[in-house]
């Protein structure tokens, strides 16, 4: 494994299935990048994955050759697939592989102690409750809830997904509370 570096600032996007976690993460990552930050992401999966099809040489290296690590290198990108016997927490993954990030955005990891932004869409769960309102809520500090449900009240900021400028205050919150940067006024 790579040596551990300093853990970069991190926040994770949580929410129920089909509430828009990926869409929110992508929009937030793009906005933070637009503001000049080096953004990296980690997606939590609940099942295994293959990043290349069974017809590729790298697939064969890993599956037939039982290589512990397989690196794929091209002129424009690099990927590393490594076997592990125990899942690393997102903080450790970020410290080992993303220590030079200005911010690491996670998707999932609701059981971690990372600061959280929850996405809750009324159309997906008209009678449901956001995770923050469940007993007990997921671990870790909540930064905000992003929702189109006007009924949500909580002690953290609720960002109205229907507002045309909803992304800017969310990015401001991440810069101030997670990245500890003051906004240019």
N, C-alpha and C positions, 0 to 999 in steps of 0.2 A: 504494500500500500504506500501511497505517497505520504510524506511527512505532514503532520498537522500544522496548519498556519493559524493566524488569528481568525476568529469567527467574524465574518462580515455581518452587518446589520441584516436582520431577517424579519419577514412578516409572512403569514400564510393566509390563503383564501380558503374559507370553509363554507359549507352549505350542503343542502340536500341534493339528491340526484336530479339532474336536469335544471337546476336553478341558475346556472350560468357561471360556474366557477372559472372555467377555462376562458370564456369570453371576458370576464372581469379581469382576470390575470393578464391576458394579452393586451387589453386596453390600458391597464395601469402600467405595464411594462413599457409599452410604446410611449406613454406620456412621460414617464420618468426618463426614458432614453432621450426623448425630445428635449427635456430639460438639462441634458448633458451628463446624465449618470450612466455608469457602467452597470447594466442590469443582467442578472443571471437568474435562472429558474430551476426549480426541482418539482417534479410531478410525482405524487405518491400513487403507486398502483397497488391494487388489492390482489393482483394475479401476475404471473410471470409474463414476459414479453420477448419478442425478437425484433431487433431493429433492421435486420436484413432477411430476405427470403431464403428458403432452404436451397435455392439453386446457386448461392454465392460461395466463393472460397472461404470468406470469413465465417460464414455459418458452419461450414465443414470444419474449420480450425477449432471452433468452439465445441460443436456437438460430436463430431467424429474423432477429432484429435484430443478432446478433453483438455484443451488449453485452459489454464487458470485465468489468463487475461488475453483478450484479443483487441488489438488496436486497429482501427480502420483510418487510414490517412489518405487524403486527397488534397488537391491544390487549394481548395476553399474551405475544408472542414476536417475535423478529427473527432473520432468517437472511440470510447473505451468501454468494452464489456468485461466485467470482472465477476467471477464466482464469489459468493460469500455464503457462509453458513448461518450467519445471523444478520438480520437487517440493521443497518446503521441508522441512528436518528438523524433527522435533517440537519441539525446543528453540526454533527460530525462530518457529514457529507460536504457541507458548505466549507468547513474549516480545511478539509483535505483537498478539495477540488475547485473551490471558488473563493479562496481567501482574498483575491484581488478585486472582488466585486464591490461596488458602492452600495448595492442592495441586492439581496437574494429574495425572490418571491417564491413561496411554496404554494402548491395546490394540494389541498388535503391536509393531512397531518393534524386532524382535529384533536387528537389525544396528546399532542406535544405541548410544551410550555411556551411555544412561540406566541408573539402577539398575533391576534387574529382580526381579519375583516370577514364578516359574514355576508353572503349574498342570499337574499330571500325574495322570491318572486311569487306574488299572489296567484298568478295564473297557474302555477305548478302545484301550489298547495293552498287552495282557497279557504280551507278550514284548519290549516296547520299552524304551527307555531315555529318561529325561528329557533335555531339551536340555542341561542343565548337565553331564551325564555324557558328552556326545558330544565328539568330538575334531575340531576345536577347538570349544569352547562358543561361543554367541553373545557378541558384544562387550559390555563393560560389567560393572559390579559386580552380583553377585547379592545380594539381601537375604534371600530365602527361597525354599523350594520348598513348595508346598501340594499334598498328595497323599494318596490313600487307599492307597498302596502301602507297607506296613511295611518292605519290603526296602531302601528308599532310604536311603543314608547319604551325607552330603556335609559339607563344611566350613561350610555355612550352615545356619541353622535349618530343620528340616523340620517343617511344621505339619500335623498329622494331620487330614485332611478329615473323618474319621469322629468326631472328638471333638465333643461338643455345643457347646463354647465356642471353636471354632477361630478365629472371626472376631476376637474381642477381642485375642488376642496378635498377630495380623497387623496390626490397626490400631495397636496399641501400637508395633510395630516401625516402621511407616511414620512415626508421629509422632516417635519418638525418632531414627531414623536418617536420615530424609529431611526432615522438617519441623523437626527439632532442637528438639522440645518435650519437656519432662519430663512424665511422667504424674503426675496428681494421685493421691496415695497415700492 
